[in-house]
Amino acid sequence: MSDITVYGIPFSPFVRTVRMVLEEKGVGYQLVPSMPHSDEIYAINPFGKVPAFQHDEITMYETVAISTYVEGVFDGPSLVPSDNLARAHMHKWVSIFNDSVAPVMGGGLIVQRLMMPKMGKEPDEVRIAEAIPKARHCLEVYDGALAGKDWLVGDAISLADLFAIPMFAYLPMIPEGDELLKGLPNLMRWYDANAARESFKNTVADVDM
């Protein structure tokens, strides 16, 4: 049994980011499906959010912290550029995702379209309508940044890519997805390259959780 455990619902993009980081580093782990705000999660994270993480006697929460820990402790391909400027740009993209992308695409679209019906609730159409132009703006920014580039930062996959791709993977599953992704060739090329990686294939989650 692996001495590394990831706690959280597989559907969560943030849980998937941690799993993809571990996969990219070649680190074995076990996934324990756990709902946010469950006793299991509160035992590690006092805010009740997923993912939570345990490595031997060390516990950790927050996706940035977990990813940074994994990057620093384990061997395998580096997911953080060695160049200071490139590293700063990587942190910029992680911040952009957490502060500007996730609230719009996660709470405004993915949760409303995919999760609410699973919980027997109606999607908030007003919230969805408000989120669509904001989500499109985010996607256009990413598309522009990827012009002539394979990855957001440097010449290899980094945390910048691994934070974004799990959320973007849900866009084709919602009715608005095709229109949101229309005319963004750089983003789609980047998405296809990520989707072909073993770390992506090994962490696909059932929408039904």
C-alpha positions as CSV (number, residue, x, y, z in Angstrom):
1,M,0.0,0.0,0.0
2,S,1.2,3.5,-0.8
3,D,2.3,5.7,2.0
4,I,0.7,8.6,0.2
5,T,-3.0,9.3,0.4
6,V,-5.1,11.8,-1.4
7,Y,-8.5,12.6,0.1
8,G,-11.3,14.1,-1.9
9,I,-13.9,13.6,-4.5
10,P,-12.4,12.5,-7.8
11,F,-14.6,14.9,-9.7
12,S,-12.9,17.9,-8.1
13,P,-10.5,19.7,-10.5
14,F,-8.3,20.5,-7.5
15,V,-8.1,16.9,-6.4
16,R,-7.3,15.9,-10.0
17,T,-4.5,18.5,-10.1
18,V,-2.8,16.9,-7.1
19,R,-3.3,13.4,-8.7
20,M,-1.8,14.6,-12.0
21,V,1.2,16.1,-10.2
22,L,1.8,12.8,-8.5
23,E,1.4,10.9,-11.8
24,E,3.8,13.3,-13.6
25,K,6.4,12.8,-10.8
26,G,5.9,9.0,-11.0
27,V,4.8,8.8,-7.3
28,G,2.4,6.1,-6.2
29,Y,-0.5,7.0,-4.1
30,Q,-4.0,5.9,-3.0
31,L,-7.1,7.9,-3.5
32,V,-9.7,7.9,-0.7
33,P,-13.0,9.3,-2.0
34,S,-14.1,11.9,0.6
35,M,-16.7,14.5,0.5
36,P,-15.8,18.1,1.4
37,H,-16.8,19.1,4.9
38,S,-16.8,15.5,6.0
39,D,-15.3,14.4,9.3
40,E,-12.5,12.7,7.4
41,I,-11.5,16.0,5.7
42,Y,-12.0,18.2,8.8
43,A,-9.5,15.9,10.5
44,I,-6.8,17.3,8.2
45,N,-8.2,20.6,6.9
46,P,-10.0,22.8,9.4
47,F,-11.8,24.5,6.5
48,G,-13.2,21.3,5.2
49,K,-12.1,21.7,1.6
50,V,-10.6,19.1,-0.7
51,P,-8.0,17.9,-1.5
52,A,-6.4,16.8,1.7
53,F,-3.1,14.9,1.6
54,Q,-1.1,12.6,3.9
55,H,2.5,11.3,3.5
56,D,3.6,9.1,6.4
57,E,3.1,11.4,9.4
58,I,2.9,14.6,7.3
59,T,-0.6,16.0,6.5
60,M,-1.2,18.9,4.1
61,Y,-4.1,20.8,2.6
62,E,-4.5,23.4,-0.2
63,T,-3.6,22.4,-3.7
64,V,-0.7,24.8,-4.1
65,A,0.9,23.6,-0.8
66,I,0.4,19.9,-1.7
67,S,1.8,20.4,-5.2
68,T,4.8,22.4,-3.9
69,Y,5.5,19.7,-1.3
70,V,5.3,16.9,-3.8
71,E,7.6,18.8,-6.2
72,G,10.2,19.4,-3.5
73,V,10.2,16.0,-1.8
74,F,10.0,13.5,-4.6
75,D,12.2,12.7,-7.6
76,G,11.0,12.7,-11.1
77,P,10.6,15.3,-13.8
78,S,10.5,18.9,-12.4
79,L,7.2,20.6,-12.7
80,V,8.7,24.0,-11.7
81,P,11.0,25.9,-14.1
82,S,14.5,26.5,-12.8
83,D,14.7,29.9,-14.4
84,N,13.5,32.6,-11.9
85,L,11.5,34.6,-14.5
86,A,9.8,31.5,-15.8
87,R,9.1,30.3,-12.3
88,A,7.5,33.7,-11.5
89,H,5.3,33.3,-14.6
90,M,4.3,29.9,-13.5
91,H,3.1,31.3,-10.1
92,K,1.3,34.0,-12.0
93,W,-0.7,31.4,-14.0
94,V,-1.5,29.4,-10.9
95,S,-2.8,32.6,-9.2
96,I,-4.8,33.5,-12.3
97,F,-6.4,30.2,-12.2
98,N,-7.2,30.2,-8.5
99,D,-8.4,33.8,-8.4
100,S,-10.0,34.4,-11.8
101,V,-10.7,31.2,-13.6
102,A,-11.9,28.7,-10.9
103,P,-14.7,30.9,-9.4
104,V,-16.1,31.6,-12.8
105,M,-15.8,28.2,-14.5
106,G,-16.2,26.1,-11.4
107,G,-18.9,27.8,-9.4
108,G,-20.5,29.6,-12.3
109,L,-20.6,26.8,-14.9
110,I,-19.3,23.3,-14.0
111,V,-21.0,23.1,-10.6
112,Q,-24.3,24.5,-12.0
113,R,-24.5,22.4,-15.1
114,L,-22.9,19.1,-13.9
115,M,-23.3,18.9,-10.1
116,M,-26.6,20.6,-9.4
117,P,-28.7,18.1,-11.4
118,K,-26.8,15.2,-9.7
119,M,-28.0,16.7,-6.3
120,G,-31.6,17.0,-7.6
121,K,-31.3,20.8,-7.8
122,E,-32.0,23.3,-10.7
123,P,-29.0,25.1,-12.2
124,D,-28.9,28.8,-11.5
125,E,-29.4,30.1,-15.0
126,V,-28.8,33.7,-14.0
127,R,-25.4,32.8,-12.5
128,I,-24.6,30.8,-15.6
129,A,-25.5,33.7,-17.9
130,E,-23.3,36.0,-15.9
131,A,-20.4,33.5,-16.0
132,I,-20.4,32.8,-19.7
133,P,-18.7,36.1,-20.9
134,K,-16.2,36.0,-18.0
135,A,-15.3,32.4,-18.8
136,R,-14.9,33.2,-22.5
137,H,-12.5,36.1,-21.6
138,C,-10.4,33.7,-19.4
139,L,-10.2,31.2,-22.3
140,E,-9.2,33.9,-24.7
141,V,-6.4,35.0,-22.4
142,Y,-5.1,31.4,-22.2
143,D,-5.4,31.0,-26.0
144,G,-3.3,34.2,-26.5
145,A,-0.7,33.1,-24.1
146,L,-0.3,29.7,-25.8
147,A,0.2,31.2,-29.3
148,G,3.3,29.5,-30.7
149,K,3.9,27.6,-27.5
150,D,3.3,24.0,-26.3
151,W,3.0,24.9,-22.6
152,L,2.0,28.0,-20.6
153,V,5.6,28.4,-19.2
154,G,8.9,27.1,-20.6
155,D,9.4,24.1,-22.8
156,A,7.8,21.4,-20.5
157,I,4.6,20.8,-18.6
158,S,4.5,22.7,-15.2
159,L,2.1,23.4,-12.4
160,A,0.7,26.3,-14.5
161,D,-0.7,23.7,-16.9
162,L,-1.7,21.1,-14.3
163,F,-3.9,23.6,-12.4
164,A,-5.9,24.6,-15.5
165,I,-6.4,21.4,-17.5
166,P,-8.7,19.5,-15.0
167,M,-11.2,22.4,-15.0
168,F,-11.0,22.9,-18.8
169,A,-11.7,19.2,-19.3
170,Y,-15.2,19.6,-18.1
171,L,-16.1,22.4,-20.6
172,P,-17.0,20.0,-23.5
173,M,-19.5,18.3,-21.1
174,I,-21.7,21.4,-20.7
175,P,-24.2,22.8,-23.3
176,E,-22.2,26.1,-23.5
177,G,-18.9,24.3,-24.0
178,D,-18.7,24.2,-27.8
179,E,-19.4,27.9,-28.1
180,L,-17.0,28.8,-25.3
181,L,-14.2,26.9,-27.0
182,K,-14.9,28.0,-30.5
183,G,-12.1,29.7,-32.4
184,L,-9.4,29.1,-29.8
185,P,-6.9,26.9,-31.8
186,N,-4.0,27.4,-29.4
187,L,-6.0,26.4,-26.4
188,M,-7.4,23.4,-28.2
189,R,-3.9,22.3,-29.3
190,W,-2.7,22.6,-25.7
191,Y,-5.7,20.7,-24.4
192,D,-5.2,17.8,-26.9
193,A,-1.5,17.6,-25.9
194,N,-2.5,17.4,-22.2
195,A,-5.3,14.9,-22.8
196,A,-2.8,12.6,-24.5
197,R,-0.6,12.3,-21.4
198,E,-0.8,9.3,-19.1
199,S,-1.3,11.6,-16.1
200,F,-4.5,12.9,-17.7
201,K,-5.8,9.4,-18.8
202,N,-5.1,7.9,-15.4
203,T,-7.1,10.5,-13.5
204,V,-10.3,10.8,-15.5
205,A,-13.2,10.9,-13.1
206,D,-16.8,9.8,-13.5
207,V,-19.1,12.9,-13.3
208,D,-21.3,10.8,-11.1
209,M,-18.4,10.7,-8.6
